[in-house]
Amino acid sequence: MNKYVIIPIIAVIAISAFLIGQNVYNSSASQTSTSSTMPWPNIHQNVQTDFNNKINSPQIENDSFIHPFAVVIGDCHIGKMVLMAPTSVCRGDEGTPIFIGDYSNVQDGVILHALETTIDGQNIDNRRFSAGGDSLLANDSRFDGGYAIFVGSKVSLAHDSMVHGPAWVGNNTFVGMKSLIFNAKVGNSVAIGVSSTITNGVVIADNKFVPPGSVIVTQEQADALPSRIGSAYENINKDVIHVNENLADAYNHQDIEKIKHYREILMEEEGMITTKPSP
């Protein structure tokens, strides 16, 4: 395949993904607040495995923004006015489901993924949290309604951070660049400094500050953390949320008709070019 074929194909894929990322649908599309997305290059179903026998499409609120170079796979719920920036990933194909609350932002390079929550149809202890933040045993009646990853509302997941389930992150929390949360619960209104690690089953209480570069692996360390109030990160999340809500809204109000027009042109060109013999 020569370059005259490859270039328009790539362009068609990118623009098509862009349209889906903004949830632009034709008149026959669902008018409900949550859309069951169609399979596209960057937004698609998971595959069936022995640890995940259910095939799910991402559930994406219509006013969220998924960049064409972000990836959303499988059992991921993306809330209202969420912005998923380029190269961010929500991979709901192993541990499921993954929930991202309203008005949160998932910045460039962020990864959300989780350990398997079931194997051969059997639940696994402590691999899901309730929406309220309880770690769930396999025989808990709430397990089937739990989450491998739960991210609350107005949460900022800054560049290159990772939330790997089992994990729970409360409302209004800031997770700094290149930080890791794995097998942990982080409370509401917490501020996590850059390049920090929180793991090993610890629970970070509400309104705590995790200084940059911290490694929190014991509950004693978690309990000794200082208050966010008065720290250098006290108001950081408020500003980050403001920026990303505006970005999500602005991207969603671009000239969609113009984008659709160019997409149709590219598709027509791609159809003609592919029928031409290679030189």
ZADO-1210 file (C-alpha; in nm, 4 decimals, padded with zeros to 6 digits):
<atoms>
<atom x="00.0000" y="00.0000" z="00.0000" code="MET" pos="1"/>
<atom x="00.1570" y="00.3306" z="-00.1075" code="ASN" pos="2"/>
<atom x="00.1633" y="00.6586" z="00.0803" code="LYS" pos="3"/>
<atom x="-00.1236" y="00.8046" z="-00.1213" code="TYR" pos="4"/>
<atom x="-00.3495" y="00.5378" z="00.0247" code="VAL" pos="5"/>
<atom x="-00.2125" y="00.5336" z="00.3794" code="ILE" pos="6"/>
<atom x="-00.2332" y="00.9094" z="00.4449" code="ILE" pos="7"/>
<atom x="-00.6065" y="00.9512" z="00.3790" code="PRO" pos="8"/>
<atom x="-00.6892" y="00.6303" z="00.5660" code="ILE" pos="9"/>
<atom x="-00.5093" y="00.7609" z="00.8752" code="ILE" pos="10"/>
<atom x="-00.6881" y="01.0927" z="00.8411" code="ALA" pos="11"/>
<atom x="-01.0267" y="00.9242" z="00.8154" code="VAL" pos="12"/>
<atom x="-00.9588" y="00.7151" z="01.1259" code="ILE" pos="13"/>
<atom x="-00.8445" y="01.0159" z="01.3301" code="ALA" pos="14"/>
<atom x="-01.1353" y="01.2382" z="01.2311" code="ILE" pos="15"/>
<atom x="-01.3880" y="00.9609" z="01.2794" code="SER" pos="16"/>
<atom x="-01.2519" y="00.8993" z="01.6275" code="ALA" pos="17"/>
<atom x="-01.2638" y="01.2723" z="01.6948" code="PHE" pos="18"/>
<atom x="-01.6317" y="01.2812" z="01.6074" code="LEU" pos="19"/>
<atom x="-01.7102" y="00.9902" z="01.8336" code="ILE" pos="20"/>
<atom x="-01.5003" y="01.1435" z="02.1091" code="GLY" pos="21"/>
<atom x="-01.7321" y="01.4423" z="02.1053" code="GLN" pos="22"/>
<atom x="-02.0381" y="01.2139" z="02.0829" code="ASN" pos="23"/>
<atom x="-02.1615" y="01.3629" z="01.7578" code="VAL" pos="24"/>
<atom x="-02.4402" y="01.1410" z="01.6348" code="TYR" pos="25"/>
<atom x="-02.6917" y="01.1571" z="01.3517" code="ASN" pos="26"/>
<atom x="-03.0612" y="01.2130" z="01.4067" code="SER" pos="27"/>
<atom x="-03.1280" y="00.8439" z="01.4753" code="SER" pos="28"/>
<atom x="-02.8840" y="00.8287" z="01.7663" code="ALA" pos="29"/>
<atom x="-03.0017" y="00.7877" z="02.1237" code="SER" pos="30"/>
<atom x="-03.1044" y="01.1080" z="02.2996" code="GLN" pos="31"/>
<atom x="-03.0382" y="00.9713" z="02.6496" code="THR" pos="32"/>
<atom x="-02.7730" y="01.1305" z="02.8690" code="SER" pos="33"/>
<atom x="-02.5437" y="00.8283" z="02.8421" code="THR" pos="34"/>
<atom x="-02.4389" y="00.6799" z="02.5094" code="SER" pos="35"/>
<atom x="-02.3502" y="00.3179" z="02.4375" code="SER" pos="36"/>
<atom x="-02.0611" y="00.3822" z="02.2037" code="THR" pos="37"/>
<atom x="-02.0086" y="00.2050" z="01.8744" code="MET" pos="38"/>
<atom x="-01.6764" y="00.0295" z="01.8079" code="PRO" pos="39"/>
<atom x="-01.4232" y="00.2836" z="01.6794" code="TRP" pos="40"/>
<atom x="-01.0451" y="00.2767" z="01.6694" code="PRO" pos="41"/>
<atom x="-01.0099" y="00.4458" z="02.0072" code="ASN" pos="42"/>
<atom x="-01.3408" y="00.3524" z="02.1748" code="ILE" pos="43"/>
<atom x="-01.4485" y="-00.0099" z="02.1649" code="HIS" pos="44"/>
<atom x="-01.5635" y="-00.3231" z="02.3468" code="GLN" pos="45"/>
<atom x="-01.3435" y="-00.5535" z="02.5513" code="ASN" pos="46"/>
<atom x="-01.2819" y="-00.9160" z="02.4533" code="VAL" pos="47"/>
<atom x="-01.4167" y="-01.2224" z="02.6349" code="GLN" pos="48"/>
<atom x="-01.1727" y="-01.4102" z="02.8602" code="THR" pos="49"/>
<atom x="-01.1774" y="-01.6579" z="03.1495" code="ASP" pos="50"/>
<atom x="-01.1426" y="-01.3665" z="03.3932" code="PHE" pos="51"/>
<atom x="-01.3976" y="-01.1460" z="03.2186" code="ASN" pos="52"/>
<atom x="-01.6761" y="-01.3293" z="03.0396" code="ASN" pos="53"/>
<atom x="-01.8888" y="-01.0189" z="02.9797" code="LYS" pos="54"/>
<atom x="-01.8393" y="-00.8036" z="02.6738" code="ILE" pos="55"/>
<atom x="-01.9182" y="-00.4371" z="02.7380" code="ASN" pos="56"/>
<atom x="-01.8954" y="-00.1130" z="02.5469" code="SER" pos="57"/>
<atom x="-01.7841" y="00.2037" z="02.7234" code="PRO" pos="58"/>
<atom x="-02.0629" y="00.4212" z="02.8632" code="GLN" pos="59"/>
<atom x="-01.9800" y="00.7835" z="02.7902" code="ILE" pos="60"/>
<atom x="-02.1889" y="01.0838" z="02.8858" code="GLU" pos="61"/>
<atom x="-02.2742" y="01.2952" z="02.5827" code="ASN" pos="62"/>
<atom x="-02.1098" y="01.6142" z="02.7083" code="ASP" pos="63"/>
<atom x="-01.7752" y="01.4570" z="02.7933" code="SER" pos="64"/>
<atom x="-01.4803" y="01.4946" z="02.5552" code="PHE" pos="65"/>
<atom x="-01.2680" y="01.1975" z="02.4491" code="ILE" pos="66"/>
<atom x="-00.9699" y="01.3034" z="02.2398" code="HIS" pos="67"/>
<atom x="-00.9160" y="01.0893" z="01.9266" code="PRO" pos="68"/>
<atom x="-00.5805" y="00.9791" z="02.0659" code="PHE" pos="69"/>
<atom x="-00.7258" y="00.8777" z="02.4010" code="ALA" pos="70"/>
<atom x="-00.8346" y="00.5130" z="02.4371" code="VAL" pos="71"/>
<atom x="-01.1463" y="00.3823" z="02.6134" code="VAL" pos="72"/>
<atom x="-01.2005" y="00.0054" z="02.6140" code="ILE" pos="73"/>
<atom x="-01.4703" y="-00.2115" z="02.7653" code="GLY" pos="74"/>
<atom x="-01.6478" y="-00.1563" z="03.0955" code="ASP" pos="75"/>
<atom x="-01.5605" y="00.2095" z="03.1556" code="CYS" pos="76"/>
<atom x="-01.8123" y="00.4734" z="03.2620" code="HIS" pos="77"/>
<atom x="-01.7099" y="00.8289" z="03.1720" code="ILE" pos="78"/>
<atom x="-01.9179" y="01.0925" z="03.3519" code="GLY" pos="79"/>
<atom x="-02.0493" y="01.4336" z="03.2541" code="LYS" pos="80"/>
<atom x="-01.8025" y="01.6987" z="03.1368" code="MET" pos="81"/>
<atom x="-01.5064" y="01.4655" z="03.1762" code="VAL" pos="82"/>
<atom x="-01.2076" y="01.5510" z="02.9597" code="LEU" pos="83"/>
<atom x="-00.9837" y="01.2648" z="02.8456" code="MET" pos="84"/>
<atom x="-00.6707" y="01.4196" z="02.6981" code="ALA" pos="85"/>
<atom x="-00.4425" y="01.2759" z="02.4255" code="PRO" pos="86"/>
<atom x="-00.2787" y="00.9400" z="02.5145" code="THR" pos="87"/>
<atom x="-00.4922" y="00.8861" z="02.8249" code="SER" pos="88"/>
<atom x="-00.6264" y="00.5313" z="02.8633" code="VAL" pos="89"/>
<atom x="-00.9238" y="00.3740" z="03.0416" code="CYS" pos="90"/>
<atom x="-00.8866" y="-00.0026" z="02.9895" code="ARG" pos="91"/>
<atom x="-01.1860" y="-00.1884" z="03.1262" code="GLY" pos="92"/>
<atom x="-01.0895" y="-00.5301" z="02.9922" code="ASP" pos="93"/>
<atom x="-00.9376" y="-00.7032" z="03.2972" code="GLU" pos="94"/>
<atom x="-01.0550" y="-00.5670" z="03.6315" code="GLY" pos="95"/>
<atom x="-01.3990" y="-00.4145" z="03.5887" code="THR" pos="96"/>
<atom x="-01.5858" y="-00.1884" z="03.5992" code="PRO" pos="97"/>
<atom x="-01.4016" y="00.1427" z="03.5950" code="ILE" pos="98"/>
<atom x="-01.5932" y="00.4558" z="03.6930" code="PHE" pos="99"/>
<atom x="-01.4869" y="00.8176" z="03.6343" code="ILE" pos="100"/>
<atom x="-01.7187" y="01.0691" z="03.7979" code="GLY" pos="101"/>
<atom x="-01.8652" y="01.3904" z="03.6628" code="ASP" pos="102"/>
<atom x="-01.6413" y="01.6926" z="03.5975" code="TYR" pos="103"/>
<atom x="-01.3202" y="01.4952" z="03.6482" code="SER" pos="104"/>
<atom x="-01.0243" y="01.5180" z="03.4124" code="ASN" pos="105"/>
<atom x="-00.7913" y="01.2487" z="03.2838" code="VAL" pos="106"/>
<atom x="-00.4838" y="01.4219" z="03.1523" code="GLN" pos="107"/>
<atom x="-00.2213" y="01.3251" z="02.8958" code="ASP" pos="108"/>
<atom x="-00.0615" y="00.9852" z="02.9547" code="GLY" pos="109"/>
<atom x="-00.2881" y="00.8822" z="03.2444" code="VAL" pos="110"/>
<atom x="-00.3612" y="00.5081" z="03.2724" code="ILE" pos="111"/>
<atom x="-00.6620" y="00.3495" z="03.4419" code="LEU" pos="112"/>
<atom x="-00.6470" y="-00.0307" z="03.4567" code="HIS" pos="113"/>
<atom x="-00.7196" y="-00.2931" z="03.7218" code="ALA" pos="114"/>
<atom x="-00.6366" y="-00.6436" z="03.8368" code="LEU" pos="115"/>
<atom x="-00.8939" y="-00.9101" z="03.7489" code="GLU" pos="116"/>
<atom x="-01.1989" y="-00.9034" z="03.9706" code="THR" pos="117"/>
<atom x="-01.3279" y="-01.2507" z="03.8827" code="THR" pos="118"/>
<atom x="-01.1786" y="-01.5770" z="03.7570" code="ILE" pos="119"/>
<atom x="-01.3895" y="-01.8466" z="03.5944" code="ASP" pos="120"/>
<atom x="-01.6983" y="-01.6699" z="03.7213" code="GLY" pos="121"/>
<atom x="-01.5802" y="-01.6550" z="04.0838" code="GLN" pos="122"/>
<atom x="-01.5377" y="-01.3233" z="04.2639" code="ASN" pos="123"/>
<atom x="-01.1983" y="-01.2365" z="04.4142" code="ILE" pos="124"/>
<atom x="-01.1706" y="-01.0822" z="04.7615" code="ASP" pos="125"/>
<atom x="-01.0871" y="-00.7117" z="04.7878" code="ASN" pos="126"/>
<atom x="-01.0702" y="-00.6503" z="04.4156" code="ARG" pos="127"/>
<atom x="-01.3661" y="-00.4122" z="04.4099" code="ARG" pos="128"/>
<atom x="-01.4821" y="-00.1121" z="04.6102" code="PHE" pos="129"/>
<atom x="-01.8339" y="00.0057" z="04.6730" code="SER" pos="130"/>
<atom x="-01.9233" y="00.3521" z="04.5464" code="ALA" pos="131"/>
<atom x="-01.8912" y="00.4658" z="04.9074" code="GLY" pos="132"/>
<atom x="-01.5358" y="00.3346" z="04.9391" code="GLY" pos="133"/>
<atom x="-01.5730" y="-00.0005" z="05.1168" code="ASP" pos="134"/>
<atom x="-01.3349" y="-00.2745" z="05.0045" code="SER" pos="135"/>
<atom x="-01.5543" y="-00.5729" z="04.9178" code="LEU" pos="136"/>
<atom x="-01.5072" y="-00.9403" z="04.9925" code="LEU" pos="137"/>
<atom x="-01.6052" y="-01.1905" z="04.7258" code="ALA" pos="138"/>
<atom x="-01.9177" y="-01.2973" z="04.9157" code="ASN" pos="139"/>
<atom x="-02.0370" y="-00.9429" z="04.9824" code="ASP" pos="140"/>
<atom x="-02.3805" y="-00.8867" z="04.8272" code="SER" pos="141"/>
<atom x="-02.2510" y="-00.5542" z="04.6945" code="ARG" pos="142"/>
<atom x="-01.9630" y="-00.7087" z="04.4987" code="PHE" pos="143"/>
<atom x="-02.1483" y="-00.7356" z="04.1674" code="ASP" pos="144"/>
<atom x="-02.2343" y="-00.3670" z="04.1893" code="GLY" pos="145"/>
<atom x="-01.8831" y="-00.2636" z="04.2927" code="GLY" pos="146"/>
<atom x="-01.5940" y="-00.1068" z="04.1028" code="TYR" pos="147"/>
<atom x="-01.2398" y="-00.2167" z="04.0261" code="ALA" pos="148"/>
<atom x="-01.1610" y="00.1539" z="04.0077" code="ILE" pos="149"/>
<atom x="-01.3870" y="00.4274" z="04.1372" code="PHE" pos="150"/>
<atom x="-01.2861" y="00.7884" z="04.0701" code="VAL" pos="151"/>
<atom x="-01.5233" y="01.0451" z="04.2198" code="GLY" pos="152"/>
<atom x="-01.6421" y="01.3775" z="04.0858" code="SER" pos="153"/>
<atom x="-01.4149" y="01.6766" z="04.0261" code="LYS" pos="154"/>
<atom x="-01.1012" y="01.4651" z="04.0482" code="VAL" pos="155"/>
<atom x="-00.7859" y="01.5664" z="03.8610" code="SER" pos="156"/>
<atom x="-00.5599" y="01.2881" z="03.7364" code="LEU" pos="157"/>
<atom x="-00.2583" y="01.4854" z="03.6218" code="ALA" pos="158"/>
<atom x="-00.0171" y="01.4005" z="03.3416" code="HIS" pos="159"/>
<atom x="00.1337" y="01.0482" z="03.3437" code="ASP" pos="160"/>
<atom x="-00.0304" y="00.9464" z="03.6701" code="SER" pos="161"/>
<atom x="-00.1689" y="00.5937" z="03.7093" code="MET" pos="162"/>
<atom x="-00.4667" y="00.4607" z="03.9004" code="VAL" pos="163"/>
<atom x="-00.4447" y="00.0823" z="03.9004" code="HIS" pos="164"/>
<atom x="-00.7246" y="-00.1115" z="04.0625" code="GLY" pos="165"/>
<atom x="-00.8234" y="-00.2113" z="04.3091" code="PRO" pos="166"/>
<atom x="-00.8417" y="00.1588" z="04.3873" code="ALA" pos="167"/>
<atom x="-01.0862" y="00.4213" z="04.5129" code="TRP" pos="168"/>
<atom x="-01.0366" y="00.7982" z="04.4801" code="VAL" pos="169"/>
<atom x="-01.2760" y="01.0401" z="04.6493" code="GLY" pos="170"/>
<atom x="-01.4312" y="01.3634" z="04.5247" code="ASN" pos="171"/>
<atom x="-01.2284" y="01.6838" z="04.4718" code="ASN" pos="172"/>
<atom x="-00.8957" y="01.5032" z="04.4913" code="THR" pos="173"/>
<atom x="-00.5823" y="01.5986" z="04.2982" code="PHE" pos="174"/>
<atom x="-00.3386" y="01.3277" z="04.1864" code="VAL" pos="175"/>
<atom x="-00.0077" y="01.4823" z="04.0858" code="GLY" pos="176"/>
<atom x="00.1982" y="01.4143" z="03.7766" code="MET" pos="177"/>
<atom x="00.3627" y="01.0695" z="03.7572" code="LYS" pos="178"/>
<atom x="00.1993" y="00.9497" z="04.0788" code="SER" pos="179"/>
<atom x="00.0716" y="00.5952" z="04.1330" code="LEU" pos="180"/>
<atom x="-00.2310" y="00.4719" z="04.3266" code="ILE" pos="181"/>
<atom x="-00.2573" y="00.0927" z="04.3432" code="PHE" pos="182"/>
<atom x="-00.4463" y="-00.1236" z="04.5919" code="ASN" pos="183"/>
<atom x="-00.5382" y="00.1801" z="04.7999" code="ALA" pos="184"/>
<atom x="-00.8179" y="00.4149" z="04.8997" code="LYS" pos="185"/>
<atom x="-00.7667" y="00.7896" z="04.8745" code="VAL" pos="186"/>
<atom x="-01.0255" y="01.0099" z="05.0454" code="GLY" pos="187"/>
<atom x="-01.2088" y="01.3254" z="04.9470" code="ASN" pos="188"/>
<atom x="-01.0264" y="01.6562" z="04.8956" code="SER" pos="189"/>
<atom x="-00.6807" y="01.4987" z="04.9119" code="VAL" pos="190"/>
<atom x="-00.3853" y="01.6568" z="04.7307" code="ALA" pos="191"/>
<atom x="-00.1127" y="01.4188" z="04.6108" code="ILE" pos="192"/>
<atom x="00.2198" y="01.5726" z="04.5122" code="GLY" pos="193"/>
<atom x="00.4105" y="01.4786" z="04.1996" code="VAL" pos="194"/>
<atom x="00.5868" y="01.1403" z="04.1717" code="SER" pos="195"/>
<atom x="00.4220" y="00.9866" z="04.4773" code="SER" pos="196"/>
<atom x="00.3325" y="00.6203" z="04.5349" code="THR" pos="197"/>
<atom x="00.0340" y="00.5066" z="04.7398" code="ILE" pos="198"/>
<atom x="-00.0160" y="00.1303" z="04.7685" code="THR" pos="199"/>
<atom x="-00.0219" y="-00.1806" z="04.9884" code="ASN" pos="200"/>
<atom x="-00.3813" y="-00.1432" z="05.1029" code="GLY" pos="201"/>
<atom x="-00.3419" y="00.1928" z="05.2731" code="VAL" pos="202"/>
<atom x="-00.6274" y="00.4372" z="05.3325" code="VAL" pos="203"/>
<atom x="-00.5601" y="00.8109" z="05.2965" code="ILE" pos="204"/>
<atom x="-00.8101" y="01.0106" z="05.5040" code="ALA" pos="205"/>
<atom x="-01.0027" y="01.3110" z="05.3728" code="ASP" pos="206"/>
<atom x="-00.8236" y="01.6463" z="05.3392" code="ASN" pos="207"/>
<atom x="-00.4715" y="01.5040" z="05.3618" code="LYS" pos="208"/>
<atom x="-00.1626" y="01.6259" z="05.1750" code="PHE" pos="209"/>
<atom x="00.0821" y="01.3751" z="05.0271" code="VAL" pos="210"/>
<atom x="00.4093" y="01.5651" z="04.9752" code="PRO" pos="211"/>
<atom x="00.5848" y="01.5262" z="04.6387" code="PRO" pos="212"/>
<atom x="00.7913" y="01.2102" z="04.6095" code="GLY" pos="213"/>
<atom x="00.6204" y="01.0343" z="04.9010" code="SER" pos="214"/>
<atom x="00.6051" y="00.6550" z="04.9181" code="VAL" pos="215"/>
<atom x="00.3090" y="00.5560" z="05.1362" code="ILE" pos="216"/>
<atom x="00.3044" y="00.1807" z="05.1963" code="VAL" pos="217"/>
<atom x="00.1950" y="00.1497" z="05.5618" code="THR" pos="218"/>
<atom x="-00.1127" y="00.2766" z="05.7413" code="GLN" pos="219"/>
<atom x="00.1127" y="00.4470" z="05.9952" code="GLU" pos="220"/>
<atom x="00.2638" y="00.6543" z="05.7139" code="GLN" pos="221"/>
<atom x="-00.0818" y="00.7360" z="05.5801" code="ALA" pos="222"/>
<atom x="-00.2098" y="00.8427" z="05.9221" code="ASP" pos="223"/>
<atom x="00.0915" y="01.0699" z="05.9747" code="ALA" pos="224"/>
<atom x="00.0313" y="01.2741" z="05.6582" code="LEU" pos="225"/>
<atom x="-00.0252" y="01.6483" z="05.7107" code="PRO" pos="226"/>
<atom x="-00.3413" y="01.8405" z="05.6283" code="SER" pos="227"/>
<atom x="-00.3984" y="01.9745" z="05.2791" code="ARG" pos="228"/>
<atom x="-00.5147" y="02.3012" z="05.4374" code="ILE" pos="229"/>
<atom x="-00.2166" y="02.5322" z="05.4545" code="GLY" pos="230"/>
<atom x="-00.0060" y="02.3225" z="05.2162" code="SER" pos="231"/>
<atom x="00.1356" y="02.4402" z="04.8845" code="ALA" pos="232"/>
<atom x="-00.1307" y="02.2255" z="04.7141" code="TYR" pos="233"/>
<atom x="-00.4261" y="02.3579" z="04.9150" code="GLU" pos="234"/>
<atom x="-00.6168" y="02.5069" z="04.6197" code="ASN" pos="235"/>
<atom x="-00.4536" y="02.3357" z="04.3248" code="ILE" pos="236"/>
<atom x="-00.7481" y="02.1163" z="04.2320" code="ASN" pos="237"/>
<atom x="-00.9921" y="02.4068" z="04.2107" code="LYS" pos="238"/>
<atom x="-00.7785" y="02.5729" z="03.9442" code="ASP" pos="239"/>
<atom x="-00.7166" y="02.2500" z="03.7510" code="VAL" pos="240"/>
<atom x="-01.0873" y="02.1636" z="03.7473" code="ILE" pos="241"/>
<atom x="-01.1712" y="02.5114" z="03.6156" code="HIS" pos="242"/>
<atom x="-00.9237" y="02.4773" z="03.3285" code="VAL" pos="243"/>
<atom x="-01.0329" y="02.1286" z="03.2253" code="ASN" pos="244"/>
<atom x="-01.4070" y="02.1956" z="03.2472" code="GLU" pos="245"/>
<atom x="-01.3559" y="02.4886" z="03.0124" code="ASN" pos="246"/>
<atom x="-01.1477" y="02.2768" z="02.7763" code="LEU" pos="247"/>
<atom x="-01.4108" y="02.0012" z="02.7657" code="ALA" pos="248"/>
<atom x="-01.6840" y="02.2548" z="02.6956" code="ASP" pos="249"/>
<atom x="-01.4854" y="02.4398" z="02.4293" code="ALA" pos="250"/>
<atom x="-01.3809" y="02.1272" z="02.2421" code="TYR" pos="251"/>
<atom x="-01.7415" y="02.0104" z="02.2418" code="ASN" pos="252"/>
<atom x="-01.8560" y="02.3362" z="02.0797" code="HIS" pos="253"/>
<atom x="-01.6166" y="02.3392" z="01.7875" code="GLN" pos="254"/>
<atom x="-01.7504" y="02.3660" z="01.4352" code="ASP" pos="255"/>
<atom x="-01.8651" y="02.0025" z="01.4106" code="ILE" pos="256"/>
<atom x="-02.0321" y="02.0468" z="01.0740" code="GLU" pos="257"/>
<atom x="-01.7014" y="02.1547" z="00.9221" code="LYS" pos="258"/>
<atom x="-01.5305" y="01.8476" z="01.0655" code="ILE" pos="259"/>
<atom x="-01.8051" y="01.6229" z="00.9272" code="LYS" pos="260"/>
<atom x="-01.7696" y="01.7888" z="00.5864" code="HIS" pos="261"/>
<atom x="-01.3952" y="01.7203" z="00.5684" code="TYR" pos="262"/>
<atom x="-01.4473" y="01.3659" z="00.6924" code="ARG" pos="263"/>
<atom x="-01.6870" y="01.2979" z="00.4038" code="GLU" pos="264"/>
<atom x="-01.4392" y="01.4418" z="00.1548" code="ILE" pos="265"/>
<atom x="-01.1601" y="01.2238" z="00.2924" code="LEU" pos="266"/>
<atom x="-01.3754" y="00.9138" z="00.2802" code="MET" pos="267"/>
<atom x="-01.4627" y="00.9825" z="-00.0840" code="GLU" pos="268"/>
<atom x="-01.0963" y="01.0413" z="-00.1706" code="GLU" pos="269"/>
<atom x="-00.9931" y="00.7238" z="00.0128" code="GLU" pos="270"/>
<atom x="-01.2502" y="00.5243" z="-00.1845" code="GLY" pos="271"/>
<atom x="-01.1198" y="00.6580" z="-00.5157" code="MET" pos="272"/>
<atom x="-00.7541" y="00.6283" z="-00.4320" code="ILE" pos="273"/>
<atom x="-00.7745" y="00.2666" z="-00.3172" code="THR" pos="274"/>
<atom x="-00.9119" y="00.1666" z="-00.6570" code="THR" pos="275"/>
<atom x="-00.6133" y="00.3190" z="-00.8380" code="LYS" pos="276"/>
<atom x="-00.3308" y="00.0774" z="-00.9193" code="PRO" pos="277"/>
<atom x="-00.0025" y="00.1398" z="-00.7441" code="SER" pos="278"/>
<atom x="00.2611" y="00.2982" z="-00.9674" code="PRO" pos="279"/>
</atoms>
